[in-house]
């Protein structure tokens, strides 16, 4: 939605509401499906993961509060703690999210705002150093 008036209250409204975030998440997961770094971190069925991410982003950016009503406080670090998230995982996640965001037709200012938030969040969810990986014995 290029050229949307900047006087709308929330980014959620400016980008077109829930539909935008559902599409963004769908495009993101298209990349995850074939990613050898990220795919093993997700369950076989990605439906719930898609739904949770879309609900979270919708709520965060000013939409309905469905995420909190269904799942409670986001507690992102706690929810991601069971997974090894180092530089490799962070970079793969950001690469797929950047690609999904690039495909969206939104105002450049909104694109930058979203991108900056996603980068900050990805950095904050890291819980392992880039070289501190468990090794698998043959």
C-alpha positions in Angstrom: 0.0 0.0 0.0 2.3 2.7 -1.2 1.5 6.3 -0.4 -0.7 5.6 2.6 -1.3 8.7 4.6 1.0 9.1 7.6 -1.8 10.4 9.8 -3.2 7.0 10.5 -2.6 6.0 14.1 -0.8 2.7 13.8 1.5 0.9 11.4 -1.1 -1.9 11.5 -3.6 0.5 9.9 -1.1 2.1 7.5 -0.1 -1.3 6.0 -3.6 -2.5 5.6 -4.3 -4.5 8.8 -4.2 -8.2 9.5 -4.0 -9.2 5.8 -0.6 -7.6 5.4 0.9 -9.4 8.4 -0.6 -12.8 7.4 0.9 -12.4 3.9 4.2 -11.3 5.4 4.4 -14.3 7.6 3.4 -16.7 4.8 6.2 -15.3 2.6 8.6 -15.7 5.5 7.7 -19.3 6.0 8.1 -20.0 2.3 11.8 -19.4 2.9 11.9 -21.3 6.2 10.5 -24.5 4.6 13.7 -25.0 2.5 16.2 -23.5 4.9 18.6 -26.2 6.3 19.4 -24.0 9.3 15.9 -22.9 10.4 13.7 -25.7 9.3 14.9 -28.1 12.0 13.9 -25.6 14.7 10.3 -25.8 13.7 7.6 -28.5 14.1 6.7 -30.6 11.1 3.4 -28.7 10.7 4.1 -25.0 10.5 0.4 -23.9 10.8 0.6 -23.0 14.5 4.0 -21.3 14.1 2.6 -19.2 11.3 -0.5 -18.3 13.3 1.5 -17.3 16.4 3.9 -15.1 14.5 1.2 -13.4 12.6 -0.9 -12.8 15.7 2.1 -11.4 17.6 3.1 -9.0 14.8 -0.6 -7.9 14.4 -0.8 -7.1 18.1 2.6 -5.5 18.4 1.9 -3.1 15.5 -1.5 -1.9 16.9 -4.0 -4.5 15.8 -6.3 -6.8 17.8 -4.9 -8.2 21.0 -5.7 -11.8 20.1 -2.1 -13.0 20.8 -2.2 -11.9 24.4 -5.7 -13.2 24.9 -4.8 -16.6 23.6 -1.2 -17.0 24.6 -0.7 -14.5 27.4 2.3 -12.2 27.7 4.6 -12.7 24.6 7.7 -13.6 26.8 9.7 -13.9 23.5 13.0 -14.8 25.1 11.5 -17.5 27.3 9.5 -19.0 24.4 12.7 -19.1 22.2 15.0 -20.3 25.0 14.7 -24.0 24.1 16.2 -23.4 20.7 19.8 -22.6 19.9 19.8 -19.2 18.3 23.2 -18.0 17.3 24.4 -15.8 14.6 23.7 -18.4 11.9 20.1 -18.8 13.0 19.6 -15.1 13.5 21.0 -14.3 10.1 18.9 -16.9 8.3 15.8 -15.6 10.1 16.6 -12.1 9.1 17.3 -13.0 5.5 13.9 -14.7 5.1 12.1 -11.9 6.9 13.9 -9.2 4.8 12.9 -11.1 1.7 9.3 -11.3 2.8 9.3 -7.6 3.7 10.9 -6.6 0.4 8.1 -8.3 -1.5 5.5 -6.2 0.4 4.1 -3.0 -1.2 4.2 -0.6 1.6 5.4 2.9 2.3 9.3 3.0 2.6 9.1 4.7 6.0 6.9 1.8 7.3 9.3 -0.7 5.7 12.2 0.8 7.6 10.3 0.9 10.9 9.3 -2.8 10.5 12.8 -3.8 9.4 14.5 -2.0 12.3 12.2 -3.7 14.8 12.7 -7.2 13.3 16.5 -6.7 13.4 16.4 -5.6 17.0 14.1 -8.5 18.0 16.3 -11.1 16.2 19.4 -9.8 18.0 17.6 -9.9 21.4 16.5 -13.5 20.9 20.1 -14.8 20.4 21.1 -17.2 23.1 24.2 -18.8 21.7 27.4 -17.5 20.3 28.2 -18.1 16.7 30.9 -20.7 17.4 29.4 -22.2 20.6 27.4 -25.0 18.9 27.0 -28.5 20.1 28.7 -31.0 17.9 27.2 -34.2 16.7 29.3 -37.3 17.1 29.4 -39.8 14.2 
